[in-house]
Structures are given as C-alpha cells and as structure tokens.
Amino acid sequence: MARQAWNPEQLPDLTGRSYLVTGSNAGLGFFSSEQLVRAGASVYMTGRSPNRLMDARAALRRRNPDAGERAHTLLLDTSNLGSVRAAAATVAGRGRLDGLLLNAGIVHPPKERETTRDGHELVFATNVLGHFALAGELLTSLAAASGRMVWLGSMSTSMWKYDPVDPQLVEGYTGWRAYVQSKVATTALGLEADRRLRAAGVDVRSEVAHPGYATSGRTAGIVGVNSPSRLSRFADNLQAPITQSKEHGAWPLVRALVDPDAEGGQFWGPKTVVRGEPRRGKASKITRDPEIAARLWRVCEEATGVSWPLEKAAAV
Ligand SMILES: NC(=O)c1ccc[n+]([C@@H]2O[C@H](COP(=O)([O-])OP(=O)(O)OC[C@H]3O[C@@H](n4cnc5c(N)ncnc54)[C@H](OP(=O)(O)O)[C@@H]3O)[C@@H](O)[C@H]2O)c1
C-alpha cells in the first residue's frame, strides 16, 4: 500500500538514478526535472526546440548551482516518430534508465484539424502516439533498472466522457475534443500498460498522474521558462482557490515516478483534485474500461509500427 504521508519537498535520495522527461523546457516538465535533479537524479530534459531546451537547462542550472550539472538535454519531438526513435536509441545506448515521465502535450490545440508528417492528427500524435512509441522503444532499458513510466492524465476526462472510437478525429474535430480524447487515451493506455506488464512478468511499473489545475499565471516567473503576461497573471490569480502553480502541479507526477511504495496501475493527483499535496486518486470510469484500452492499444501499435517487446523485457 502506498503511504499517505509524503513530503513533496523532501524526496527520497535519487542519487545514481536516471530519468527522462518529455516536454521539459516549460511547465510541469521543467519543474518535475528540477525536483528530480534536486533529489540527486540525472535527468534527460527533452523537447522539440534546441533553443528552448538550452534556455530551460540554463534556468535550471541558475536556480540549482549544485545540482544543475545533472540535467542533460536531448531533442525529442513527440509528434515525430523518427525523432522519438532517434532519442530512444541515444538513451538506450547511454546506460541506466529508471523512469520515463511522459509529460509533453499540446494543451491548446489548433482550431482546425492538423496532421503531422507521419500523417497522424497532431494532438493525438503529440500527446499519445509519441509516448506509446517511446515507452515501447525504451521498455527493455526500463526493465533492466526495475523502472517505471508515468503517463499524464487530466481531470477533464471525468467531465467530458468522450469515447475515442475515432481517436484521430477524422470526423467532427474540435480542439477541445482532441485534447480530452488524447487524455482519455493516455490514462487508459497507462492502466492497460500496467495490466500487460504484469501479465508478461515485466519488472516495470506503469502509473498515471495528473497535476490538477496548474497555471502559468500562478507560477514563478523564470526567464526562458515561464513569462506569463500581466493579463494572464491577473486572470489566473482570480482563480486562486481552484488553481495552483506548475511547480506544485508537478508534485503528483514526481510522486508517481519515485515513491517506492507506488504499486503500478495507480492514479495520482492533488489532494483536492484541483490543487494540494499529491495523493492516490481514482481514474475516471471511461479510462478504466479495458475494452476501450485494448482498442486504443491496437490503434497505437498500427499507427506507430511499435509493438512493445514484452517477452524480451521480461527476460532482462
Ligand atoms: N496544466 C494543467 O493544469 C494540466 C492539467 C491536466 C493535464 N496536464 C498535462 O500536463 C502536461 C504538461 O502540461 P503543462 O501545463 O506543463 O503545459 P505547457 O506549459 O504548455 O508545457 C507543455 C510542454 O510540452 C511540450 N511539447 C508540446 N508539443 C511537443 C512536441 N511535439 N514534442 C515535444 N514536446 C512538446 C512543450 O514544448 P514547446 O515549448 O516546444 O511547445 C512544453 O515543454 C500535458 O500533457 C497536459 O495535458 C496539464
């Protein structure tokens, strides 16, 4: 059983451990990376823009002079399967990997449907397919370290119960629907991954976490990482009782990734759902449906051409 007592500002010693965070040049990914290096871990900060990555690493080093050298940058565009494969090959070749934080995401989708160079709908490709492929490509590395993967869910899946029968929204695209469907998918896949890993005897745990409602305007200004306008500060502060900073929003993500008592197949979020200390919660009903999850798994295998090497990972 996972303990309820957990101090998010005092993590277990992670010296010698290595993690990869997608979308770590901003928002929750940046603060998760920072919390991990502060606890002694090495982190691959990954992102799609070399300049934004360099700025974020510089900020992290500025804020953490003693820990910042454990932050390394790596280009990884989750919407591009070639980029995912290349980054995975680099990481697999460098040795130990204890955890993947599958965080990158388009949170403000385009109004009109767009597709990637691989031909997939942009939001589904970025939030879901790239992470499915990355986790599959790095599964044996994770298994070698008895590691863990954390998928990013969202409380929006409790309010909009979209069944992703058409996950790439060939028909009826709206930006919001694309976003919520992608979060139904990441949550369902995170829980399905846990079932498949257990069934195959792979020593890797899969968890799902969400940050509540975490906004830039409630987050410290950091050059190169977070510079909200005065208007968004004002608007976000009006919502203070139901929001928190991205630094605090990162707490459940990091707990899911490093709490030694987390068992796999669990769902983590803030205490009051929207804000607060990280606790175990309950994923929305639609994301717990194994038939929907199995259907999504097949869609991801077909779209990415990646079939998770479960037998190989079990033998590591
Ligand atoms: N904030 C919340 O309240 C909230 C609530 C529920 C769930 N979430 C989830 O939490 C995750 C992070 O959200 P956030 O609030 O931190 O958002 P954010 O501040 O907008 O950061 C998103 C991160 O994802 C990166 N990203 C976007 N497209 C990418 C791509 N193709 N390849 C690689 N990286 C890419 C962004 O990089 P660029 O700078 O290059 O765009 C950025 O680093 C998302 O999965 C989101 O769905 C957030």
The ligand as an SDF file (V2000), in Angstrom:
LIG
                    3D

 48 52  0  0  0  0  0  0  0  0999 V2000
   -1.5060   22.4420  -16.5040 N   0  0  0  0  0  0  0  0  0  0  0  0
   -2.5840   21.7340  -16.1870 C   0  0  0  0  0  0  0  0  0  0  0  0
   -3.4450   22.1910  -15.4050 O   0  0  0  0  0  0  0  0  0  0  0  0
   -2.7650   20.3600  -16.7360 C   0  0  0  0  0  0  0  0  0  0  0  0
   -3.9200   19.6450  -16.3570 C   0  0  0  0  0  0  0  0  0  0  0  0
   -4.0660   18.3250  -16.7920 C   0  0  0  0  0  0  0  0  0  0  0  0
   -3.0770   17.7430  -17.5650 C   0  0  0  0  0  0  0  0  0  0  0  0
   -1.9810   18.4670  -17.9280 N   0  0  0  0  0  0  0  0  0  0  0  0
   -0.9790   17.7970  -18.7600 C   0  0  0  0  0  0  0  0  0  0  0  0
    0.3210   18.0760  -18.3040 O   0  0  0  0  0  0  0  0  0  0  0  0
    1.2440   18.0690  -19.3970 C   0  0  0  0  0  0  0  0  0  0  0  0
    2.0900   19.3310  -19.3790 C   0  0  0  0  0  0  0  0  0  0  0  0
    1.2210   20.4550  -19.3330 O   0  0  0  0  0  0  0  0  0  0  0  0
    1.7420   21.9140  -18.9540 P   0  0  0  0  0  0  0  0  0  0  0  0
    0.6370   22.5670  -18.2190 O   0  0  0  0  0  0  0  0  0  0  0  0
    3.0900   21.8420  -18.3700 O   0  0  0  0  0  0  0  0  0  0  0  0
    1.7980   22.5600  -20.4200 O   0  0  0  0  0  0  0  0  0  0  0  0
    2.8360   23.5880  -21.0510 P   0  0  0  0  0  0  0  0  0  0  0  0
    3.3150   24.5450  -20.0300 O   0  0  0  0  0  0  0  0  0  0  0  0
    2.1620   24.1000  -22.2790 O   0  0  0  0  0  0  0  0  0  0  0  0
    4.0650   22.6700  -21.4600 O   0  0  0  0  0  0  0  0  0  0  0  0
    3.9000   21.7060  -22.4490 C   0  0  0  0  0  0  0  0  0  0  0  0
    5.2510   21.1120  -22.7590 C   0  0  0  0  0  0  0  0  0  0  0  0
    5.0580   20.1220  -23.7910 O   0  0  0  0  0  0  0  0  0  0  0  0
    5.9550   20.4330  -24.8360 C   0  0  0  0  0  0  0  0  0  0  0  0
    5.5390   19.9600  -26.1590 N   0  0  0  0  0  0  0  0  0  0  0  0
    4.4600   20.3080  -26.8810 C   0  0  0  0  0  0  0  0  0  0  0  0
    4.4950   19.6830  -28.0800 N   0  0  0  0  0  0  0  0  0  0  0  0
    5.6180   18.9350  -28.0980 C   0  0  0  0  0  0  0  0  0  0  0  0
    6.2190   18.0720  -29.0380 C   0  0  0  0  0  0  0  0  0  0  0  0
    5.6840   17.8490  -30.2580 N   0  0  0  0  0  0  0  0  0  0  0  0
    7.3710   17.4490  -28.7180 N   0  0  0  0  0  0  0  0  0  0  0  0
    7.9550   17.6610  -27.5090 C   0  0  0  0  0  0  0  0  0  0  0  0
    7.4490   18.4790  -26.5860 N   0  0  0  0  0  0  0  0  0  0  0  0
    6.2990   19.1210  -26.8860 C   0  0  0  0  0  0  0  0  0  0  0  0
    6.0930   21.9340  -24.8100 C   0  0  0  0  0  0  0  0  0  0  0  0
    7.2240   22.3290  -25.5480 O   0  0  0  0  0  0  0  0  0  0  0  0
    7.2240   23.6360  -26.5130 P   0  0  0  0  0  0  0  0  0  0  0  0
    7.6340   24.7690  -25.6250 O   0  0  0  0  0  0  0  0  0  0  0  0
    8.2020   23.2900  -27.5550 O   0  0  0  0  0  0  0  0  0  0  0  0
    5.8270   23.8010  -27.0350 O   0  0  0  0  0  0  0  0  0  0  0  0
    6.2270   22.1520  -23.3110 C   0  0  0  0  0  0  0  0  0  0  0  0
    7.5210   21.8520  -22.8780 O   0  0  0  0  0  0  0  0  0  0  0  0
    0.4000   17.9060  -20.6570 C   0  0  0  0  0  0  0  0  0  0  0  0
    0.4330   16.5570  -21.0530 O   0  0  0  0  0  0  0  0  0  0  0  0
   -1.0000   18.2900  -20.1950 C   0  0  0  0  0  0  0  0  0  0  0  0
   -2.0130   17.6290  -20.9260 O   0  0  0  0  0  0  0  0  0  0  0  0
   -1.7990   19.7600  -17.5390 C   0  0  0  0  0  0  0  0  0  0  0  0
  1  2  1  0
  2  3  2  0
  2  4  1  0
  4  5  1  0
  4 48  2  0
  5  6  2  0
  6  7  1  0
  7  8  2  0
  8  9  1  0
  8 48  1  0
  9 10  1  0
  9 46  1  0
 10 11  1  0
 11 12  1  0
 11 44  1  0
 12 13  1  0
 13 14  1  0
 14 15  2  0
 14 16  1  0
 14 17  1  0
 17 18  1  0
 18 19  2  0
 18 20  1  0
 18 21  1  0
 21 22  1  0
 22 23  1  0
 23 24  1  0
 23 42  1  0
 24 25  1  0
 25 26  1  0
 25 36  1  0
 26 27  1  0
 26 35  1  0
 27 28  2  0
 28 29  1  0
 29 30  1  0
 29 35  2  0
 30 31  1  0
 30 32  2  0
 32 33  1  0
 33 34  2  0
 34 35  1  0
 36 37  1  0
 36 42  1  0
 37 38  1  0
 38 39  2  0
 38 40  1  0
 38 41  1  0
 42 43  1  0
 44 45  1  0
 44 46  1  0
 46 47  1  0
M  CHG  2   8   1  16  -1
M  END
$$$$
